[in-house]
Amino acid sequence: MSEPLVRGWCPGAYRPMMSGDGLVVRVRPRLARLTREQVLGLCDAATRHGNGIVELTNRANLQLRGVTEAAHAPLLEALAALDLLDADPALEVRRNILTPPFAEPGDLTARLAEALVARLADLPPLPAKFGFAIDTGSARLLADASADIRLERGAAGGLILRADGAETGRPVDEEHAIDAVIETARWFADHHGPDTRRMARLVAARGLPGGWTGAASAPLGARPEPGDTAIGPLVGVPFGQVRADALRALIQASGARALRVTPWRLVLAEGGQMPDLPDFVTRPGDRRLAVDACPGAPLCPQAQGETRALALELAARVTGSLHVSGCAKGCARRLPADLTLTARDGRFDLIRNGRAGDAPDRRGLTHDDLLKLAEPC
């Protein structure tokens, strides 16, 4: 089996990534929120300029698939008209800012996010996947989400800045929080290398400057699940992929004034009602949300097997978390799963309590072999 190509960057709007079904174009909605008009316009753009598939990413962004090279420029024009695109490509690629879906306009999370966006130009050159999380609620929701610098509520109250990979952080106040973020980013830029292109790896290899640790974070919150909230219903999207016509039906059937994207394959229908639509998960405990699977073959040229149909077949047969990966990169899930299946030359390797690239417990399993597995976790 050939080694998968690790590109070291994610698709953007200006810099899309070629896949098996065409270009993948990433859209970064501000504060992970799209108005009703933006949702409808994005659905139209996905259908007109792509193959109509919309994906949710684990950074609370959206991706449009199947865009041809000729359609890329018209798509950018459509995104700009919807106010879903930064005019400066250099700032667009830096706007990797993750916020929880329950933030409200004017609250601490929103103020910090807006302040960071206003100073993106002050950041040093950073690896393309480098990102920020602003997680300032009473309980942390984004601790497992991909981010390198984190602004969080401290256990003792107030704010702390925590470098990913460090168990504790340093106290900061709102006035100086973004200064501290930029200082931390500059320290990273000065010290990282080819093998330490994410903060956690650099922290493990080098440690942090004195005084940058010691303040504990607020406790972890429970991961949100489908159901009603005070803001609107949370609705699950199996595998984080939905067709544009189904997304259009969601905003229309729910009556929502906006959609908020999350890193958990959930969308929050702000101001709406829980819809009854077959393409979405509306109740907690649905096994389709316990399964991670990348697009697989033929959508991804590096995938060595089909993934999602198999994942759906296995979802009800296994307990615990399940990850079905088209190759050893494991793009769909960065954390270990109770059961991971990695495609290899049309068959699958089985890894227990690990990641897609870990040494397998069993190799070369066929589709029929996998269906015979009964609660292997």
N, C-alpha and C positions, 0 to 999 in steps of 0.2 A: 504494500500500500504506500503510495507517495505521500509525503508530508503535506498537510494543508497549507495553503498560502496565507500567512498572517500579514495583513496589509498595514496594521498599525494605525488605521484611521477609519472613521465612520463616514458614510455618505452624508453630504450636505445638500443644500439647494443649488449652490453655484458649482459644487464639485460632487456630482452624483457618482454612484458606483455601478459598474456594469454587472449584471447578473444574468441568469439563464433566460429570463423573460424580458430583458431590456434594462434600461437604467432605473436605479432606485434613487429617488429624490427625497431627501429628508426635509421636513417642515418643522420649525421650532416655534410653536405658538407662545406668545409672551405670557408668563406666569401659567403656562400649560392650559390656557383658556381660549376657546374660540366662541365668538358670538354665533347666534343662530344663522345670521347672514354669512359669516365666514364658513360655517359648516356646510351650508348649502352650496356656496361657491366652490369650496374645496372638492365636494362630491362631483360637481360639474367638471372641474378641472381634471380630476382623476379619471373620469370617463372619456373626456374629450382628448386628453393628451397622454393618457396611460391606458392600462388594461382594466381599470376600474377597481383594483385592489388597493385598500388602505390598511396600513399596519400601524399598531401601537408599539413603541419601543420601550425598553426598560429605563429610559431617561425621560419618559413622559413626552416624547415627540411623536410625530406621525411620519409615515413614509408612503409615498406613492410609487407603485410598481409599474413595470412594463412601459416606461416612457422611451420613445424612440429619440435618437439624436436630433432628428429634425424637429421634434416636438418640444425639446428642452427649452429653447429660447421663448416660445410662446407660453410655456408653462410658467417660467419665471415672471413674465409679464402679468399673467393671471394672479400669481401669488402676490406680487407687488400691489396690484389693484385691490387685493383683499387685505392689505396691510399684514401679510404673513411673511414678509421678507425684508431683511435689513438692506438698505441701499448700499452699504459697504460690505463687500464679501469678506474682508478681514474680520469685521466685527460679527458677522453672521456665524462664522465658524467658531468664534470664541464664546458665543452665548449658550454655553452648556451649563445652564443654571436650573437645578431641580428644586421644586417647591412642593409641599403637600397640597392635596386638592381642596383642603378645607380653609385655606387662607382667604381672607377677605380684603377688598380694596381698603388701603389705608392702615391695615394692621402691621405689626412689626415685621412679619415675613415679607409682605408686599413692599414695605418701605426699604428694607434691606436689599431685596431683589432689584428694585428700581434704582437704588443707589449704586449697586454693582454694575448694572447695565450701563449706567451713565459714565462709568469709569473703565469700561472694557479696554479702551485704548491705552490705559496706563499699565495694563498687564504686560509682562515680558513675553517673548515667544515661548509657547508651551506645546507639548505634544497634542495631536489632534483629539485624542480621547480624554484629555484632562478636563475635569469638570468640578462643579461646585454644588453643594447642597445647603439650602437654608431651611432649617428644621426646628423652628423656634416655638412650637407648641409645648404644652405642659408635659406631653409624652412624645418621645421621638418615633417617627414613622418611617424615616428614610435611612436608618442605620445600615440596612442591607442593600440599599440602592447604590449604584455606581457613582462615586464622587471622590475627589481627592482632597478638597478643603471643605470643611463643614462648619457652619455657624449653627449652634444648637443652644437650647435652654440648658443652663447649668443646674445640677442637683441642688445647689444652694440658692438658686434664683439667679436672675441676670443672664447674660450671654456668655458663652465660651466659644473660642475658635479651636477646633480640633483637626489636626492633620490626620487623614485617613491612615489607619494602621497603628495609631497611637490610642491607648486606652483612655487617656485623659487629655484635656486641652488647657488653654489659658484664658482667664477672664478678659473680656473686652466690653466696652460700652457701645451703644448704638452709634454715637458720634464718631468713634474711631474704628469701628468694626471693619469697614471696607479698607481703611489704611492697613489694618492687620492682615486682611486677606491678600492684599497686593504684596505686602512684605513677605508673607509666607510663599506666595507664588514666585517671587524673585529669588528667595532662598532655594526653592526647588529648581528653578531654571539654572542657577549657578552650580548646582551639585549633581543633577541627575545625569545618567549616561545611557547607553544603548540597552542595558539590562535593567535599568531603573526608571522606566518611562511612566510609571504610575507612583503616586505618593507612598502608598503602603510598602512598595518594594524599596524605595529609598529610605523610608523610616526604619525598615528592618535591617538594611545594610549599614546605615550610617547613624541612626538616632537623630534627635532634634536638638536645636540649640537650648541652652539652659533657660529655664523660665517659661518654656512653651508647653509644659505639661503640669499635671497636678490637680487641675480642677475637673471634677467628675461631671458627666453629662446627666441630664434628666433621665428617668427610667424609660425603657422601651414601651411603646404602645402596641396594642394588638393590631395585626395586619388587617386592614379593612376588607370586608366581604360584601357581596351583593346584598342590597336591601335599602330601605329608606333611611335618609339622614335629614337633618334639619334644613340642609341646603337643597336637597333633591335626591332622587334615587341613584344609588351606585349600581351599574349594570356591567356584567362580565362579558368579555369578548374572547371566546375560545381561541387559544394560540395567539391572541393579539392581532388577528387578521379578520377583516370584514370587507364585504363588497360595498362600493359607494352607494348603491341603491338601498342597501340595508341600513347604512349609516344615515342616509337621508330619511328613511322611514323612522328611525329612532328619534331624530330631532323633531319630526312632525308628529309622531304618535304620542310622544311624551309631553309635548307642548313646552319644552324647555326653552329658555331664553339664551342658553349657552351650554356648551359641553366643556368639562374640565377633564383633561387627560391625566392618567396616573401611571406610575411605573409597574403596576400590578395587573395589567390587562383588564382594567376597569375604567369606565368613564362615568363621570358624575353629570347627570342631566339637571343642571342648575335651574331651580324654579319649576321643574316638571313633575310629572307623575310616572310611576312605574309602568312601563309599557309591557304589552303581552305580544312579544315578537319571537319567532323561533330561532333567529340568528344570535340571540343574546341570552346570557345566564342571569336570572333574576332572583335566585335563592341561594343562600349560603350552603356550602357543603357539596356543590356540584363538582363531580370528579373532573370535569373538563378543565376546571381552573387549577387542579392539582397536577396537571401535566404540562411540561414544557417541551416544545418541539420546534425546531427551526423550519424554514420553508422546505428544505430537503430537495432531492432531485425531482423534476428537472429544473426547478426555479433557481437553484444555486449551482453554479458550475463546479464547485468543489465538493458538493454532496455526493456520497457514494451509495446512496439508497434513498428511497421514499420514506418519509417520516410521519406525516400527520395522520394519514389514514391508519397506520399501524398504532400510533399513540392513542387514537380514539378506540380502537379495538381493545387495547390493553388497559385503558383507564379503569374499567370496572372490574378487571381481573386481578389487579395488584393493589396493595395498600401502601400508604405513604406517598412520598413524592416520586414522580417518574419523569425522566428526561430522555427524549429520543433525539439523537443528534445525527446529522448527515455526515459529519466528519469529526475529527479529534479536536477541532477548535472549540466546540461547545458554545456557539454564539447565543443560543436561546437561554442558557442558564450559567451563571458564573459560580454559583454556590454548589457544593456537593448535593446530590440527590440520593434518596434511599436506593433507587434503582436507576442506573444510566445505561442506555443502549447506544452504542456508537457504530454507525454504518461503516463497513469495510468490504469493498468489492462486492456489493450487493447482499452481503450478509451482515450480521451484527455481533459485536463484542459486548459482553455483559459486565458491568462494573457495579459492585454494591458499595453504597456509602462513599461515592466518589464523583469525580468529574469526567467529562467525555474523553480527555486525554490521558487518564490514569491507566495503570496496568490492569487489564481485564481479569476477572475471575473465570470467565468462559469465553471462548472465541468461536467465530464462524457459525453462529446460530441462524437457522433459517426462519422464515415467517412462521411455519408450522411449529418449529421448536419453541418459539416465543409464545405462541398461543397456548401451548401446553403448560406454561408456567402458571402456577396458582399461588398467589400471595407469596412471592419469593422474598419479600422484605421482612 
